Amino acid sequence: MTSWGQSMVRTDAGKYARAQSQRSMIDSSLGKFADYLAERQPTPAGGAAAAYTACMGASLLQMVVRFCQGKPANRDREEELAKAEATLGSLRARLLPMMEKDCVAFDRVISAYRMPKDQADEQVRQQALEKALVGAIAVPSEIICLCRDCLLTATELCDCLNKSVASDFAAGAALLLAAGEAASLSIISNAAFLTDEELAVTTRDRASEVLEEVSEAKAQIEAAVGTFLV
């Protein structure tokens, strides 16, 4: 499974605009992260929330897979379960840093907007803004692809479930769909400001395609779980 946005994500974390070393979201409490989201600041916002929501969804799926391991009914599926558990762990580890990567990317957009607007520098400013917008699109693009990959991994294990963990499996899928939808909104919002109309259309279309994959996988899991909840 590959990620469409991955190639566009910058590897240099950059400088988090509000003293990242003192306010790292990854290391903060859940309550503090909620406070960050509520602040009247451009970041963190929808993209960071999408990343953490996706991380919670992936965590629930991984937890369910671990409960399915070692069960007599799944004796013939242990290798598959172990592989899925490792895959979900890897995807979860990639999702968590997206919280701050999204903030860094959008902070670059804000910086570009604040460049001088005099006519002589307008072309330079517009080029910087376009580049920053592409970066701001890249992170939620990666998030939505990771949501899809988590769900596709999970769909292969629906027949390994039992009644005690089925609702958690569905909850994880629901969170991943919500995260995918939030990431898609970030993509669409940033694409609206691109001057390259062809890129904007391609970006929106691709986001829609991946979100449809996410939705279909979530529906498949929901249908499987439904048999346990009647």
Residue pairs with C-beta under 8 A, 6 or more apart in sequence:
1 148
1 149
1 152
1 153
2 145
3 141
3 142
3 145
3 146
3 149
4 141
4 142
4 145
4 206
4 210
5 137
5 138
5 139
5 140
5 141
5 142
5 143
5 144
5 145
6 142
6 145
8 134
8 135
8 137
8 138
8 141
8 142
9 101
9 135
9 138
9 139
9 142
10 105
10 135
10 138
13 100
13 101
13 104
14 104
14 107
14 108
15 104
16 23
16 24
16 100
16 103
16 104
16 107
17 43
17 103
17 107
17 110
18 41
20 100
23 36
24 100
25 33
25 36
25 44
25 48
25 99
25 100
25 103
26 96
26 97
26 99
26 100
28 36
33 44
33 52
36 44
37 44
37 45
37 48
37 49
42 106
42 107
42 110
43 102
43 103
43 106
43 107
44 99
44 102
44 103
45 102
45 106
46 182
46 185
46 186
47 98
47 102
47 103
47 105
47 106
47 136
47 139
47 140
47 143
47 182
47 183
47 186
48 98
48 99
48 100
48 102
48 103
49 182
50 102
50 140
50 143
50 179
50 180
50 182
50 183
50 186
51 95
51 96
51 98
51 99
51 101
51 102
51 139
51 143
51 179
51 183
52 96
52 99
53 175
53 176
53 178
53 179
53 182
54 95
54 98
54 143
54 146
54 147
54 150
54 175
54 176
54 179
54 180
54 183
55 92
55 95
55 96
56 172
56 175
57 147
57 150
57 171
57 172
57 173
57 174
57 175
57 176
57 178
57 179
58 88
58 91
58 92
58 95
58 146
58 150
58 172
58 176
59 92
59 172
60 168
60 169
60 171
60 172
60 175
61 88
61 150
61 153
61 154
61 169
61 172
61 173
61 176
62 85
62 88
62 89
62 92
63 165
63 168
63 172
64 161
64 165
64 168
64 169
64 172
65 81
65 84
65 85
65 88
65 154
65 157
65 160
66 85
67 162
67 164
67 165
68 74
68 77
68 81
68 157
68 160
68 161
68 162
68 165
69 78
69 81
69 82
69 85
70 78
71 160
71 162
73 160
73 162
74 81
74 160
77 157
77 160
80 156
80 157
81 157
81 160
84 153
84 154
84 156
84 157
87 149
87 153
88 150
88 153
88 154
91 146
91 149
91 150
91 153
92 150
94 146
95 143
95 146
98 139
98 142
98 143
98 146
101 139
102 136
102 139
102 140
102 143
102 186
105 132
105 135
105 136
105 138
105 139
106 136
108 132
108 135
108 136
109 129
109 132
109 133
109 135
109 136
109 190
111 132
112 125
112 128
112 129
112 131
112 132
113 129
115 121
115 124
115 125
115 128
115 129
116 125
117 125
126 195
129 193
130 194
130 195
130 196
133 190
133 191
133 193
133 194
134 194
134 199
136 186
136 190
137 186
137 187
137 190
137 191
137 203
139 186
140 182
140 183
140 184
140 186
140 187
140 190
141 183
141 187
141 203
141 206
141 207
143 179
143 180
143 183
144 179
144 180
144 183
144 184
144 187
144 207
144 210
144 211
144 214
145 210
147 176
147 177
147 179
147 180
147 183
147 214
148 180
148 210
148 213
148 214
148 217
150 176
151 173
151 176
151 177
151 213
151 214
151 217
151 218
151 221
152 213
152 217
154 169
154 172
154 173
154 217
154 221
155 217
155 220
155 221
158 169
158 220
158 221
158 224
158 225
159 224
161 169
161 224
161 225
161 228
162 228
163 228
166 225
166 228
166 229
167 225
167 228
167 229
169 221
169 225
170 221
170 222
170 225
173 217
173 218
173 221
173 222
174 218
174 222
176 214
176 218
177 214
177 215
177 218
180 210
180 211
180 214
180 215
181 211
183 207
184 207
184 208
184 210
184 211
187 203
187 204
187 207
188 204
188 207
191 199
191 200
191 203
191 204
192 200
194 200
194 203
